[in-house]
Amino acid sequence: MRGALVLLPAAFFAVFFAYPVATIVGRGLRTDAGWRPGRLGEVLARPEVLDVLWFTTWQALASTALTLLVALPGAYVFARFDFPGKQALRAVVTVPFVLPTVVVGTAFLALLGRGGLLDGLWGVRLDTTVWAILLAHVFFNYAVVVRTVGGLWAQLDPRQEEAARVLGASRLTAWRRVTLPALGPAVAAAALMVFLFTYTSFGVVVILGGPAYRTLEAEIYRQTAQLLDLPTAAVLTLVQFAAAAAVLAVHARTVRRRETALRLVDPAGTAHRPRGAGQWALLGGVLASIALLLVLPLGVLVARSLDASGGLGFYRALRSAEASGGTFVVPPLEAVRNSLEFAFAATAIAVTVGGLAAAALTRRAGRLVRGFDALLMLPLGVSAVTVGFGFLVALDEPPLDLRSSWILVPLAQALVGVPFVVRTMLPVLRAVDVRLREAAAVLGASPLRAWREVDLPMVRRALFVAAGFAFAVSLGEFGATVFIARADHPTLPVAVARLLGRPGELNYGQAMALSTILMAVCAVALLLLERVRTDRKGEF
C-alpha cells in the first residue's frame, strides 16, 4: 500500500523532471568522443564563476534571515490575533509571491531607483545595491513564512504554554521551551523554501542588481541564451542541483529528529483580539511593515497601469493584438483566460501527485521513501531555464512528443506546485496520532476507511491551502513557461515579459495593466479560498 502511493509521484518526477534535466546536462557534458567530466573542474576554476557562487550563497542566507526576522511577527499576528479584515489581508500578503519577477523588479526600481519614491523624498537610491535585492526577496517570500509557520501556530494549543507559565516559567521561557520546539518543523520548512527561492533568484537580481550582481540562475541564463555556452550552463546546473540536494538532505534529517505528534486544536479558538498596549503595538508594527514592504509596491503597479498619459487606454488596448505592435498574434487579454485554464489543470496535477507523495511519506517506510521527501523539493532548486529547455529537447519524440500539446505548460507549472502541496500537507499528516489509526484498524476499518475517517478530517483544510498555493504559483510561473508557451497561448507572466521587452510607452503601460489584472485575479482567488474554508482543522 505504502509503496503503491509512491509509484505515481516517482513516475511523474522521473519523466517530467529527471529526464529533461538529464538530457540538457548530458548535451552539455558529452561530445561525439564521449563524456567530458573534466569540464566540471575547468568551469569551477574560473574566478568569475567562484564570485557568482559566493554571491549566490551569501545573499540567499541573508535574504532568508531577513525574511524570517520580518515575517515571524506577522505569522504570530495572523495566528493568534483576531482583527477586522484579517482574511482579506492574508490574501493580500500572498499576492506578491505569485507575481512575475520582472514586474516586481520594475516596481521596486520605481521605488528605490533613480527618480523613484526614495530618491524624490530624500535623495536616496538603492538600485544596483544588494539592499534592493534583499528587500525584494522579503517582498516575495513574506507569505511563505506567514502561511507556513502561522498555519501551524494557529493550531497549537495555547494552554500548553499557559501551563508552563503557571509552573513558574517566564513568557519568553515558556515560548522557547514549549511553542518553539513545536514550531520547529514549520520554521525549518519555511526557511528552506525561502532559501531555495532566493538561491535561484533571477529577475530581481538582473533588474535591481545590475551587471555587478549575478546569481547562479542569472548566470545559467546568460551562458545559455546569450553566450550559447551549453557546457558551462550544464556545469552550473549541476552545482545548483548539488547544493539544493545537500540543503534538502540536511533539512529532512533535522525535521525527522524534531517532529513529534502535536496536539492540534481548532484555530478559531486560539485567536483573540489584541490585549494591552504591547499587543496593539505589535499588530500596528506588523500592519505598517506590510503596508511599506508589500502594499506600496503593489500600489506602484496600479498607478503605472493608470498613468495619466494613458489612463484606462492601456486596458482597452489589451483587447487588440495590433495595439501591441506585433508582439502577439492574439489579443494580450487572451493571456488571462490561458493562465486560468493552465493554472486549474496544473493545480489538479499537483494536488494529485503531491497528495499521494505526502500520504506515502507520512508512513516513513524505509530509506528510499525518506529520501524521496527531499527529492520532491528539487524542482525548486534547479534552474527553470534548464527545465524549460529540457522540455523542448527531451519531449519531442513519440510516445512523449508533447511540444505541440497544451498540457506541456500545466506539467511544467505542476512541477513547482507539487513541493508546496507536499510541504503543506506533510506536517499535518505526521501530526496525526498514529494511535488513532491503530484504534480504527482494531475496530475493523480498512486502511482506506481509516484514512477517510481519521486523517481526512484533520487534513482537509491543509488540502485547501495546498491547492491554493499550487494555483497561485501556477499563475505566476515564468522561468520554464516562457520557453514552452505557444505564441497563440501566452500566459500572463509571459505576456508581461514580452511587453516589457518592447520599446514604447503603450507596451510598458499594457505590461503594467496585465500585471494589475494578474494581481487582482490572485487576490480574488486567495480571498475566496480564505472565505470558503470554514473547516479550521488541518492547516499546519
RODO-2510 file (C-alpha; in nm, 4 decimals, decimal comma):
residues 540
     n   res          X          Y          Z
     1     m     0,0000     0,0000     0,0000
     2     r     0,2736     0,2467     0,1005
     3     g     0,4895     0,1568    -0,1976
     4     a     0,1958     0,1959    -0,4336
     5     l     0,1446     0,5547    -0,3163
     6     v     0,4977     0,6403    -0,4298
     7     l     0,4615     0,4992    -0,7812
     8     l     0,2702     0,7858    -0,9439
     9     p     0,4796     1,0696    -0,7912
    10     a     0,8014     0,8824    -0,8738
    11     a     0,6954     0,8256    -1,2333
    12     f     0,5843     1,1883    -1,2698
    13     f     0,9169     1,3260    -1,1498
    14     a     1,1207     1,0715    -1,3458
    15     v     0,9515     1,1565    -1,6773
    16     f     0,8888     1,5306    -1,6437
    17     f     1,1813     1,6400    -1,4278
    18     a     1,4747     1,3973    -1,4157
    19     y     1,4614     1,3039    -1,7834
    20     p     1,4510     1,6610    -1,9271
    21     v     1,7178     1,7905    -1,6888
    22     a     1,9437     1,4905    -1,7538
    23     t     1,9028     1,5415    -2,1279
    24     i     2,0200     1,9026    -2,1141
    25     v     2,3082     1,8280    -1,8789
    26     g     2,4114     1,5350    -2,0979
    27     r     2,4255     1,7541    -2,4072
    28     g     2,6491     1,9971    -2,2246
    29     l     2,8960     1,7441    -2,0839
    30     r     2,9034     1,4941    -2,3685
    31     t     3,0659     1,5233    -2,7102
    32     d     3,0993     1,2859    -3,0036
    33     a     3,4119     1,1484    -2,8351
    34     g     3,2224     1,0686    -2,5141
    35     w     3,1694     1,2213    -2,1702
    36     r     3,3943     1,5061    -2,0558
    37     p     3,3734     1,5241    -1,6734
    38     g     3,6860     1,7415    -1,6784
    39     r     3,4640     2,0346    -1,7754
    40     l     3,3469     2,0497    -1,4125
    41     g     3,6900     2,1449    -1,2896
    42     e     3,7543     2,3793    -1,5807
    43     v     3,4398     2,5809    -1,5201
    44     l     3,4609     2,5873    -1,1397
    45     a     3,8222     2,7097    -1,1556
    46     r     3,7186     3,0349    -1,3237
    47     p     3,7335     3,3319    -1,0828
    48     e     3,4139     3,4830    -1,2217
    49     v     3,2259     3,1577    -1,1545
    50     l     3,3558     3,1456    -0,7970
    51     d     3,2339     3,5028    -0,7466
    52     v     2,8891     3,4020    -0,8717
    53     l     2,8793     3,1027    -0,6359
    54     w     2,9817     3,3145    -0,3371
    55     f     2,7284     3,5886    -0,4052
    56     t     2,4503     3,3369    -0,4697
    57     t     2,5072     3,1657    -0,1363
    58     w     2,5508     3,4603     0,0955
    59     q     2,2659     3,6662    -0,0486
    60     a     2,0347     3,3643    -0,0117
    61     l     2,1366     3,3225     0,3527
    62     a     2,0959     3,6944     0,4192
    63     s     1,7568     3,7021     0,2431
    64     t     1,6350     3,4019     0,4436
    65     a     1,7417     3,5516     0,7755
    66     l     1,5885     3,8906     0,6937
    67     t     1,2629     3,7328     0,5751
    68     l     1,2288     3,5271     0,8949
    69     l     1,3081     3,8319     1,1073
    70     v     1,0409     4,0427     0,9366
    71     a     0,7751     3,7761     0,8772
    72     l     0,7724     3,5723     1,2009
    73     p     0,5954     3,8534     1,3929
    74     g     0,3419     3,8557     1,1093
    75     a     0,2961     3,4802     1,1440
    76     y     0,2198     3,5259     1,5142
    77     v    -0,0249     3,8088     1,4483
    78     f    -0,2184     3,6104     1,1874
    79     a    -0,2179     3,3017     1,4109
    80     r    -0,3124     3,4499     1,7472
    81     f    -0,4875     3,7820     1,6808
    82     d    -0,8385     3,8388     1,5528
    83     f    -0,8951     4,1750     1,3851
    84     p    -1,1207     4,3196     1,1118
    85     g    -1,0063     4,2436     0,7570
    86     k    -0,7807     3,9562     0,8614
    87     q    -0,8889     3,7222     0,5815
    88     a    -0,8553     3,9905     0,3155
    89     l    -0,5119     4,0880     0,4463
    90     r    -0,3986     3,7252     0,4421
    91     a    -0,4851     3,7118     0,0718
    92     v    -0,3081     4,0433     0,0072
    93     v     0,0208     3,9276     0,1608
    94     t     0,0150     3,6174    -0,0610
    95     v    -0,0277     3,8055    -0,3888
    96     p     0,3375     3,9235    -0,4147
    97     f     0,4565     3,5634    -0,4045
    98     v     0,2951     3,4812    -0,7399
    99     l     0,3801     3,7976    -0,9333
   100     p     0,6365     3,7643    -1,2141
   101     t     0,9844     3,8688    -1,1061
   102     v     1,0236     4,1098    -1,3954
   103     v     0,7177     4,3034    -1,2808
   104     v     0,8239     4,3144    -0,9180
   105     g     1,1738     4,4200    -1,0162
   106     t     1,0349     4,7084    -1,2193
   107     a     0,8052     4,8142    -0,9336
   108     f     1,0936     4,8170    -0,6850
   109     l     1,3049     5,0067    -0,9357
   110     a     1,0364     5,2756    -0,9385
   111     l     1,0503     5,2866    -0,5596
   112     l     1,4231     5,2627    -0,4998
   113     g     1,5881     5,3710    -0,8261
   114     r     1,6613     5,6964    -0,9977
   115     g     1,3584     5,9251    -0,9807
   116     g     1,1836     5,6783    -0,7501
   117     l     0,9985     5,7459    -0,4274
   118     l     1,3061     5,7435    -0,2009
   119     d     1,5072     5,9484    -0,4483
   120     g     1,2313     6,2076    -0,4742
   121     l     1,1747     6,2381    -0,1000
   122     w     1,5239     6,2077     0,0459
   123     g     1,7631     6,1725    -0,2458
   124     v     1,8376     5,8096    -0,1571
   125     r     1,8888     5,5422    -0,4240
   126     l     1,9190     5,1714    -0,3514
   127     d     1,9134     5,0301    -0,7036
   128     t     2,2289     4,8436    -0,8090
   129     t     2,2844     4,7632    -0,4397
   130     v     2,2341     4,4380    -0,2542
   131     w     1,9782     4,6041    -0,0253
   132     a     1,7324     4,6399    -0,3116
   133     i     1,7703     4,2666    -0,3834
   134     l     1,7204     4,1705    -0,0181
   135     l     1,4095     4,3883     0,0201
   136     a     1,2571     4,2462    -0,2971
   137     h     1,3222     3,8929    -0,1688
   138     v     1,1406     3,9775     0,1544
   139     f     0,8537     4,1098    -0,0575
   140     f     0,8314     3,7773    -0,2417
   141     n     0,8718     3,5395     0,0495
   142     y     0,6854     3,7101     0,3330
   143     a     0,3784     3,4977     0,2609
   144     v     0,5783     3,1744     0,2719
   145     v     0,6667     3,2292     0,6378
   146     v     0,3278     3,3703     0,7374
   147     r     0,1270     3,0862     0,5880
   148     t     0,3698     2,8036     0,6639
   149     v     0,4533     2,8947     1,0223
   150     g     0,1345     3,0852     1,1046
   151     g    -0,0851     2,7969     0,9906
   152     l     0,0663     2,5601     1,2477
   153     w     0,0975     2,8293     1,5134
   154     a    -0,2792     2,8889     1,4952
   155     q    -0,3455     2,5218     1,5749
   156     l    -0,1099     2,4853     1,8709
   157     d    -0,2991     2,4674     2,1969
   158     p    -0,2114     2,7886     2,3885
   159     r    -0,2951     2,6128     2,7170
   160     q     0,0322     2,4224     2,6921
   161     e     0,2287     2,7465     2,7122
   162     e    -0,0042     2,8779     2,9826
   163     a     0,0597     2,5657     3,1901
   164     a     0,4360     2,6299     3,1719
   165     r     0,3820     2,9838     3,2979
   166     v     0,1686     2,8591     3,5859
   167     l     0,4628     2,6371     3,6831
   168     g     0,6853     2,9452     3,7098
   169     a     0,8324     2,9902     3,3613
   170     s     0,8532     3,3402     3,2195
   171     r     0,6703     3,4273     2,8995
   172     l     0,9921     3,4020     2,6970
   173     t     1,0997     3,0752     2,8625
   174     a     0,7575     2,9183     2,8086
   175     w     0,7604     3,0180     2,4424
   176     r     1,1186     2,8938     2,3937
   177     r     1,0627     2,5555     2,5615
   178     v     0,7036     2,4777     2,4607
   179     t     0,5985     2,6647     2,1465
   180     l     0,9288     2,6977     1,9608
   181     p     1,0058     2,3205     1,9535
   182     a     0,6563     2,2558     1,8175
   183     l     0,7047     2,5229     1,5520
   184     g     1,0485     2,3909     1,4573
   185     p     0,9438     2,1777     1,1564
   186     a     0,7319     2,4600     1,0138
   187     v     1,0064     2,7205     1,0613
   188     a     1,2585     2,4852     0,9025
   189     a     1,0262     2,4215     0,6072
   190     a     0,9677     2,7939     0,5590
   191     a     1,3394     2,8735     0,5818
   192     l     1,4147     2,6004     0,3300
   193     m     1,1651     2,7323     0,0776
   194     v     1,2843     3,0908     0,1167
   195     f     1,6470     2,9826     0,0770
   196     l     1,5727     2,7865    -0,2400
   197     f     1,3714     3,0702    -0,3942
   198     t     1,6418     3,3275    -0,3229
   199     y     1,9223     3,0896    -0,4192
   200     t     1,7665     3,0575    -0,7661
   201     s     1,6655     3,4245    -0,7913
   202     f     1,6816     3,5643    -1,1446
   203     g     1,4549     3,8551    -1,2427
   204     v     1,5031     4,0510    -0,9203
   205     v     1,8820     4,0256    -0,9388
   206     v     1,9004     4,1231    -1,3055
   207     i     1,6735     4,4271    -1,2740
   208     l     1,7738     4,5598    -0,9321
   209     g     2,1314     4,4389    -0,9006
   210     g     2,2550     4,5338    -1,2434
   211     p     2,5643     4,3777    -1,4005
   212     a     2,7537     4,3804    -1,0704
   213     y     2,5439     4,1010    -0,9162
   214     r     2,4659     3,7626    -1,0703
   215     t     2,3187     3,4511    -0,9108
   216     l     2,3632     3,1012    -1,0486
   217     e     2,0230     3,1241    -1,2155
   218     a     2,1127     3,4504    -1,3871
   219     e     2,4483     3,3105    -1,4950
   220     i     2,2891     2,9925    -1,6342
   221     y     2,0524     3,2062    -1,8404
   222     r     2,3394     3,4238    -1,9639
   223     q     2,5507     3,1240    -2,0622
   224     t     2,2557     2,9522    -2,2332
   225     a     2,0584     3,2274    -2,4053
   226     q     2,3228     3,4958    -2,4636
   227     l     2,6601     3,3193    -2,4928
   228     l     2,5248     2,9844    -2,6205
   229     d     2,7772     2,8094    -2,3919
   230     l     2,5773     2,4972    -2,3039
   231     p     2,8726     2,3137    -2,1364
   232     t     2,9210     2,5948    -1,8832
   233     a     2,5461     2,6153    -1,8249
   234     a     2,5357     2,2374    -1,7666
   235     v     2,8121     2,2557    -1,5059
   236     l     2,6393     2,5407    -1,3235
   237     t     2,3129     2,3466    -1,3319
   238     l     2,4866     2,0508    -1,1671
   239     v     2,6305     2,2793    -0,8997
   240     q     2,2891     2,4281    -0,8307
   241     f     2,1361     2,0812    -0,8236
   242     a     2,4005     1,9509    -0,5815
   243     a     2,3637     2,2499    -0,3480
   244     a     1,9862     2,2119    -0,3383
   245     a     2,0136     1,8372    -0,2745
   246     a     2,2580     1,8931     0,0133
   247     v     2,0347     2,1523     0,1795
   248     l     1,7288     1,9307     0,1402
   249     a     1,9075     1,6284     0,2848
   250     v     2,0170     1,8211     0,5946
   251     h     1,6679     1,9663     0,6312
   252     a     1,4999     1,6264     0,6053
   253     r     1,7275     1,4809     0,8745
   254     t     1,6690     1,7783     1,1059
   255     v     1,2919     1,7717     1,0644
   256     r     1,2710     1,3949     1,1293
   257     r     1,4584     1,4344     1,4571
   258     r     1,2407     1,7195     1,5804
   259     e     0,8950     1,6050     1,4715
   260     t     0,6517     1,4924     1,7394
   261     a     0,2804     1,4222     1,7499
   262     l     0,1417     1,7700     1,8109
   263     r    -0,1783     1,8463     1,9888
   264     l    -0,3694     2,0394     1,7249
   265     v    -0,6820     2,2362     1,8068
   266     d    -0,9337     2,4420     1,6142
   267     p    -0,7560     2,7680     1,5207
   268     a    -1,0836     2,9564     1,5599
   269     g    -1,0484     2,9090     1,9350
   270     t    -0,6880     3,0259     1,9644
   271     a    -0,7224     3,3738     1,8107
   272     h    -0,8335     3,6717     2,0169
   273     r    -0,8464     4,0457     1,9900
   274     p    -0,5211     4,2161     2,0943
   275     r    -0,4968     4,2868     2,4660
   276     g    -0,2878     4,5596     2,6183
   277     a    -0,0584     4,8200     2,4692
   278     g     0,2120     4,5679     2,3792
   279     q    -0,0123     4,3510     2,1608
   280     w    -0,1699     4,6516     1,9929
   281     a     0,1772     4,7890     1,9209
   282     l     0,2818     4,4547     1,7727
   283     l    -0,0261     4,4497     1,5496
   284     g     0,0412     4,8079     1,4407
   285     g     0,4038     4,7310     1,3630
   286     v     0,3112     4,4287     1,1519
   287     l     0,0463     4,6250     0,9626
   288     a     0,2977     4,9047     0,8987
   289     s     0,5584     4,6613     0,7664
   290     i     0,3005     4,5028     0,5369
   291     a     0,1992     4,8444     0,4076
   292     l     0,5577     4,9509     0,3342
   293     l     0,7039     4,6246     0,2046
   294     l     0,4059     4,4653     0,0295
   295     v     0,1219     4,7078    -0,0389
   296     l     0,3325     5,0030    -0,1570
   297     p     0,4981     4,8140    -0,4478
   298     l     0,1593     4,6762    -0,5480
   299     g     0,0238     5,0294    -0,5427
   300     v     0,3016     5,1327    -0,7793
   301     l     0,1851     4,8682    -1,0263
   302     v    -0,1706     5,0020    -1,0192
   303     a    -0,0504     5,3621    -1,0550
   304     r     0,1654     5,2732    -1,3533
   305     s    -0,1259     5,0943    -1,5216
   306     l    -0,3366     5,4105    -1,4770
   307     d    -0,0709     5,6566    -1,5915
   308     a    -0,2128     5,9971    -1,6707
   309     s    -0,0973     5,9838    -2,0309
   310     g    -0,2698     5,6554    -2,0930
   311     g    -0,5444     5,6180    -1,8352
   312     l    -0,7766     5,3259    -1,8999
   313     g    -0,6487     5,3212    -2,2556
   314     f    -0,3838     5,0715    -2,1520
   315     y    -0,6590     4,8276    -2,0541
   316     r    -0,8602     4,8926    -2,3704
   317     a    -0,5533     4,8226    -2,5825
   318     l    -0,5305     4,4737    -2,4347
   319     r    -0,8298     4,3699    -2,6463
   320     s    -0,6390     4,4201    -2,9719
   321     a    -0,3366     4,2294    -3,0990
   322     e    -0,2486     4,5175    -3,3312
   323     a    -0,2054     4,7580    -3,0393
   324     s     0,0960     4,5610    -2,9175
   325     g     0,2883     4,6371    -3,2359
   326     g     0,3214     4,2759    -3,3483
   327     t     0,4235     4,1408    -3,0080
   328     f     0,1272     3,8978    -3,0057
   329     v    -0,0703     3,7056    -3,2645
   330     v    -0,3728     3,7157    -3,0317
   331     p    -0,5049     3,9979    -2,8121
   332     p    -0,2997     4,0217    -2,4908
   333     l    -0,6204     3,9846    -2,2897
   334     e    -0,6335     3,6208    -2,4065
   335     a    -0,3454     3,5590    -2,1640
   336     v    -0,5888     3,5928    -1,8734
   337     r    -0,8039     3,3018    -1,9893
   338     n    -0,4990     3,0954    -2,0830
   339     s    -0,3425     3,1450    -1,7408
   340     l    -0,6594     3,0429    -1,5580
   341     e    -0,7045     2,7295    -1,7684
   342     f    -0,3419     2,6248    -1,7279
   343     a    -0,3461     2,7015    -1,3546
   344     f    -0,6542     2,4863    -1,2891
   345     a    -0,5015     2,1957    -1,4794
   346     a    -0,1668     2,2367    -1,3020
   347     t    -0,3400     2,2504    -0,9640
   348     a    -0,5234     1,9240    -1,0294
   349     i    -0,1965     1,7552    -1,1276
   350     a    -0,0027     1,8988    -0,8335
   351     v    -0,2647     1,8086    -0,5718
   352     t    -0,2949     1,4528    -0,7039
   353     v     0,0790     1,3886    -0,7250
   354     g     0,1685     1,5828    -0,4110
   355     g    -0,1152     1,4368    -0,2053
   356     l    -0,0114     1,0806    -0,2858
   357     a     0,3516     1,1629    -0,2096
   358     a     0,2633     1,3217     0,1255
   359     a     0,0493     1,0223     0,2226
   360     a     0,3366     0,7867     0,1420
   361     l     0,5934     0,9954     0,3272
   362     t     0,3746     1,0039     0,6360
   363     r     0,4436     0,6346     0,6935
   364     r     0,8239     0,6828     0,6769
   365     a     0,8808     0,3312     0,5485
   366     g     1,2486     0,2815     0,4701
   367     r     1,5347     0,4969     0,3466
   368     l     1,4028     0,5136    -0,0094
   369     v     1,0783     0,6769     0,0950
   370     r     1,2558     0,9114     0,3381
   371     g     1,4958     1,0206     0,0669
   372     f     1,2041     1,0829    -0,1670
   373     d     1,0914     1,3575     0,0716
   374     a     1,3977     1,5651    -0,0208
   375     l     1,3857     1,4741    -0,3889
   376     l     1,0347     1,6178    -0,4213
   377     m     1,1730     1,9633    -0,3421
   378     l     1,4457     1,9578    -0,6075
   379     p     1,2403     2,1348    -0,8800
   380     l     1,2574     2,4447    -0,6619
   381     g     1,6374     2,4311    -0,6602
   382     v     1,7045     2,3515    -1,0262
   383     s     1,7249     2,6224    -1,2891
   384     a     1,3893     2,6873    -1,4533
   385     v     1,5861     2,7709    -1,7677
   386     t     1,7226     2,4162    -1,7695
   387     v     1,3788     2,2652    -1,7134
   388     g     1,2233     2,4738    -1,9918
   389     f     1,4914     2,3866    -2,2447
   390     g     1,4789     2,0261    -2,1264
   391     f     1,1080     2,0045    -2,2075
   392     l     1,1713     2,1276    -2,5603
   393     v     1,4658     1,8953    -2,6222
   394     a     1,3579     1,5792    -2,4425
   395     l     0,9832     1,5675    -2,5024
   396     d     0,9996     1,5797    -2,8816
   397     e     0,9652     1,2140    -2,9847
   398     p     0,6829     0,9596    -2,9535
   399     p     0,5451     0,8487    -2,7155
   400     l     0,6411     1,1737    -2,5374
   401     d     0,6115     1,4220    -2,8222
   402     l     0,4338     1,6932    -2,6229
   403     r     0,5823     2,0099    -2,7714
   404     s     0,2622     2,0935    -2,9570
   405     s     0,0299     1,9846    -2,6742
   406     w    -0,1388     2,2300    -2,4384
   407     i    -0,0651     2,0006    -2,1427
   408     l     0,3055     2,0878    -2,1555
   409     v     0,2557     2,4192    -1,9730
   410     p     0,0477     2,2735    -1,6841
   411     l     0,3027     1,9945    -1,6452
   412     a     0,5849     2,2458    -1,6052
   413     q     0,3781     2,4522    -1,3625
   414     a     0,2814     2,1423    -1,1615
   415     l     0,6495     2,0595    -1,1076
   416     v     0,6763     2,3749    -0,8983
   417     g     0,3370     2,3240    -0,7334
   418     v     0,3973     1,9686    -0,6069
   419     p     0,6599     2,0691    -0,3464
   420     f     0,4127     2,3194    -0,1998
   421     v     0,1453     2,0538    -0,1738
   422     v     0,3835     1,8129    -0,0008
   423     r     0,5270     2,0714     0,2389
   424     t     0,1768     2,1936     0,3258
   425     m     0,0194     1,8542     0,3921
   426     l     0,3092     1,6524     0,5310
   427     p     0,3479     1,8179     0,8752
   428     v    -0,0250     1,7861     0,9381
   429     l    -0,0356     1,4209     0,8316
   430     r     0,2621     1,3419     1,0531
   431     a     0,0998     1,5247     1,3432
   432     v    -0,1961     1,2838     1,3398
   433     d    -0,1559     1,0480     1,6367
   434     v    -0,0795     0,7037     1,4950
   435     r    -0,2811     0,5511     1,7773
   436     l    -0,5965     0,6867     1,6174
   437     r    -0,5245     0,4877     1,3021
   438     e    -0,4419     0,1810     1,5088
   439     a    -0,7686     0,2121     1,7001
   440     a    -0,9621     0,2364     1,3750
   441     a    -0,7861    -0,0763     1,2461
   442     v    -0,8681    -0,2671     1,5669
   443     l    -1,2327    -0,1740     1,5193
   444     g    -1,2231    -0,3325     1,1733
   445     a    -1,1698    -0,0294     0,9490
   446     s    -0,9779    -0,0866     0,6273
   447     p    -0,6717     0,1365     0,5575
   448     l    -0,8797     0,3427     0,3130
   449     r    -1,1634     0,3905     0,5605
   450     a    -0,9189     0,4695     0,8415
   451     w    -0,7651     0,7404     0,6249
   452     r    -1,1090     0,8764     0,5349
   453     e    -1,2346     0,8790     0,8934
   454     v    -0,9155     0,9760     1,0801
   455     d    -0,6727     1,1609     0,8528
   456     l    -0,9031     1,3398     0,6095
   457     p    -1,0982     1,5450     0,8678
   458     m    -0,7685     1,6811     1,0048
   459     v    -0,6002     1,7485     0,6705
   460     r    -0,8994     1,8881     0,4836
   461     r    -0,8001     2,2473     0,5389
   462     a    -0,4364     2,1715     0,4596
   463     l    -0,5599     2,0288     0,1291
   464     f    -0,7356     2,3570     0,0506
   465     v    -0,4212     2,5501     0,1403
   466     a    -0,2122     2,3212    -0,0797
   467     a    -0,4480     2,3688    -0,3737
   468     g    -0,4472     2,7442    -0,3235
   469     f    -0,0696     2,7616    -0,3197
   470     a    -0,0408     2,5385    -0,6268
   471     f    -0,2938     2,7527    -0,8134
   472     a    -0,1241     3,0801    -0,7183
   473     v     0,2231     2,9535    -0,8052
   474     s     0,0980     2,8258    -1,1403
   475     l    -0,0484     3,1663    -1,2263
   476     g     0,2859     3,3375    -1,1734
   477     e     0,5286     3,0712    -1,3010
   478     f     0,7563     3,2239    -1,5603
   479     g     1,1001     3,0612    -1,5801
   480     a     1,0031     2,7433    -1,7627
   481     t     0,6765     2,8630    -1,9163
   482     v     0,8478     3,1341    -2,1211
   483     f     1,0212     2,8637    -2,3266
   484     i     0,7236     2,6333    -2,3873
   485     a     0,4160     2,8590    -2,4079
   486     r     0,2935     2,8833    -2,7679
   487     a     0,2694     3,2234    -2,9336
   488     d    -0,1087     3,1890    -2,9647
   489     h    -0,1469     3,0765    -2,5998
   490     p     0,0673     3,3096    -2,3839
   491     t     0,0274     3,3159    -2,0078
   492     l     0,0059     3,6391    -1,8098
   493     p     0,3718     3,6390    -1,6934
   494     v     0,4927     3,5591    -2,0455
   495     a     0,2765     3,8349    -2,1913
   496     v     0,4108     4,0837    -1,9364
   497     a     0,7712     3,9909    -2,0149
   498     r     0,7129     4,0253    -2,3889
   499     l     0,5564     4,3675    -2,3472
   500     l     0,8349     4,4882    -2,1175
   501     g     1,0884     4,3751    -2,3767
   502     r     0,9357     4,6023    -2,6417
   503     p     1,0026     4,9783    -2,6511
   504     g     0,7283     5,2330    -2,6223
   505     e     0,5002     5,3764    -2,3580
   506     l     0,1985     5,1788    -2,4788
   507     n     0,3735     4,8432    -2,4429
   508     y     0,5001     4,9365    -2,0967
   509     g     0,1544     5,0527    -1,9915
   510     q    -0,0055     4,7327    -2,1196
   511     a     0,2514     4,5330    -1,9219
   512     m     0,1542     4,7179    -1,6055
   513     a    -0,2152     4,6691    -1,6860
   514     l    -0,1698     4,2936    -1,7308
   515     s     0,0304     4,2845    -1,4079
   516     t    -0,2513     4,4589    -1,2276
   517     i    -0,5002     4,2078    -1,3682
   518     l    -0,2774     3,9208    -1,2545
   519     m    -0,2551     4,0771    -0,9095
   520     a    -0,6332     4,1177    -0,8937
   521     v    -0,7011     3,7600    -1,0090
   522     c    -0,4622     3,6220    -0,7481
   523     a    -0,6109     3,8409    -0,4752
   524     v    -0,9674     3,7339    -0,5580
   525     a    -0,8712     3,3656    -0,5779
   526     l    -0,6868     3,3749    -0,2464
   527     l    -0,9637     3,5721    -0,0767
   528     l    -1,2243     3,3208    -0,1932
   529     l    -1,0017     3,0430    -0,0623
   530     e    -0,9981     3,2077     0,2796
   531     r    -1,3750     3,2510     0,2849
   532     v    -1,4804     2,9021     0,1714
   533     r    -1,2531     2,7182     0,4133
   534     t    -1,4960     2,7080     0,7042
   535     d    -1,3313     2,3926     0,8391
   536     r    -1,0445     2,5129     1,0594
   537     k    -0,8780     2,1772     1,1167
   538     g    -0,5671     2,0605     0,9433
   539     e    -0,3761     2,3688     0,8322
   540     f    -0,0234     2,3393     0,9634
***
